[in-house]
Amino acid sequence: MRISDVLYGVYERRLARDLPKDNLPRHVGVMLDGNRRWAKARGADTASGHQAGADNIEPLLTWCEEVGVEVVTLWLLSTDNLSRSEQELRPLLGIIESVVTDLAAAQRWRINPVGALDMLPERTANVLKQAAEDTADVTGLLVNVAVPYGGRREIADAVRSMLLEHAAKGATIEELAADLDVDHIAQHLYTKGQPDPDLVIRTSGEQRLGGFLLWQSAHSEFYFCEAYWPDFRRVDFLRALRAYAERDRRFGS
């Protein structure tokens, strides 16, 4: 074992020990970014990068369980990603199907698809729905699988759902406008009934939201990590939690 590995182990244990247990996030959103660049840096094909990223999901969920996180939202595929070439998209969807199936089979986590499932191939959509059905009674960590997800699309879908609900009740557009508030829209989001994310982590050094949980992250804390997602380690996760715990959250006040 290298001396650097020993030192990292000591540092990681110290980070975990010193975290304030009463000031940790309930809901963590993760933008799993950098798979393709990770693969390119190693001279590997894109699918290898996506597979390496998929392999790092179960460890992340375990780390979240260890510190008492209740909800994790994983952004695995954006609506914009659907415009990628068939050569890249087909194996990526297969990898997503496989990892979601494996997570469901573990019966440790409750899988909740969030996204525009109607934009997916029927097979992929069915895999996501089946995973949700198979874990509906699991009481552990709630895992939102965002596939394909876009923040603007979610808000549009929420407004559409709200309008249809009011129309079914016979309400006029004028009555809806007079009564409308933010809670009405929130009740129709993909994550309805869940706490908003306290912490959003993005890997790969990119410092932008890219459309992730636009509505829900209004008061979230953000942590940007230089590591590509396949290289994201427990020590990186603990650093994100430490940064979160050290911030004074004012919620806009």
Secondary structure, 3 states (H helix, E strand, C coil): CCHHHHHHHHHHHHHHHHCCCCCCCCEEEEECCCHHHHHHHCCCCHHHHHHHHHHCHHHHHHHHHHHCCCEEEEECCECHHHHCCHHHHHHHHHHHHHHHHHHHHHCCCEEEEECCHHHCCHHHHHHHHHHHHHCCCCCCCEEEEECCECHHHHHHHHHHHHHHHHHHCCCCHHHHHHHCCHHHHHCCCCCCCCCCCCEEEECCCCCCCCCCCCCHHHHCEEEECCCCHHHCCHHHHHHHHHHHHHCCCCCCC
